[in-house]
């Protein structure tokens, strides 16, 4: 499959076809990791603990567990 960059404001982007997004399980909310080996652009969907949402959920759970008593006092 061959693609060309398309102008998006002052930047450029590649439109990824729906069948490819579905195959990889990528939605508009999926965090993507972009890397290059100097010649290629490598786009990888992040999953679970590596994604921003996964990391946030882990930190949130830890903070709630650690400071549950304090949060209860503040709520009163």
C-alpha positions as CSV (number, residue, x, y, z in Angstrom):
1,X,0.0,0.0,0.0
2,X,1.3,3.4,-0.9
3,X,0.3,6.6,0.9
4,X,1.2,10.2,0.6
5,X,1.3,12.9,3.3
6,X,-1.7,15.2,3.4
7,X,-1.6,18.8,4.6
8,X,-3.3,19.2,8.0
9,X,-3.0,22.8,9.0
10,X,0.7,23.7,9.3
11,X,1.6,20.0,9.6
12,X,1.3,16.8,7.5
13,X,-0.4,13.5,8.3
14,X,-1.1,10.1,6.9
15,X,-4.7,8.8,6.7
16,X,-4.8,5.2,7.9
17,X,-7.6,3.2,6.3
18,X,-10.4,1.8,8.5
19,X,-9.6,-1.9,7.7
20,X,-6.0,-1.4,9.0
21,X,-7.2,0.4,12.1
22,X,-9.6,-2.4,12.8
23,X,-7.0,-5.1,12.2
24,X,-4.7,-3.5,14.7
25,X,-7.4,-2.5,17.2
26,X,-6.6,1.2,17.0
27,X,-9.2,3.8,17.8
28,X,-8.9,7.6,18.1
29,X,-8.3,7.1,21.8
30,X,-5.4,4.6,21.4
31,X,-2.0,6.0,22.4
32,X,0.6,5.3,19.7
33,X,4.4,5.0,20.1
34,X,6.3,6.5,17.2
35,X,9.9,5.5,16.5
36,X,12.4,5.7,13.7
37,X,15.4,3.6,12.7
38,X,16.7,6.5,10.6
39,X,14.9,5.3,7.4
40,X,11.5,4.1,8.6
41,X,8.7,5.4,10.8
42,X,7.4,2.7,13.1
43,X,4.0,3.3,14.7
44,X,3.0,0.9,17.4
45,X,-0.2,1.0,19.5
46,X,0.4,1.1,23.2
47,X,-1.6,-1.3,25.3
48,X,-2.3,-1.8,29.0
49,X,0.3,-0.5,31.5
50,X,2.3,1.2,28.7
51,X,-0.5,3.4,27.6
52,X,-1.2,6.8,29.2
53,X,-4.6,5.7,30.5
54,X,-3.1,2.5,31.9
55,X,-0.4,4.4,33.7
56,X,-2.9,6.9,35.0
57,X,-5.2,4.2,36.4
58,X,-2.3,2.5,38.1
59,X,-1.1,5.8,39.8
60,X,-4.7,6.6,40.7
61,X,-5.3,3.3,42.4
62,X,-2.0,3.5,44.3
63,X,-2.8,7.1,45.5
64,X,-6.3,6.1,46.6
65,X,-5.0,3.1,48.5
66,X,-2.2,5.0,50.1
67,X,-4.2,8.0,51.2
68,X,-7.7,6.6,51.7
69,X,-7.9,7.9,55.3
70,X,-6.8,11.4,54.3
71,X,-9.3,11.5,51.5
72,X,-12.1,10.4,53.9
73,X,-11.2,13.2,56.4
74,X,-11.1,15.8,53.6
75,X,-14.5,14.7,52.4
76,X,-16.1,15.5,55.8
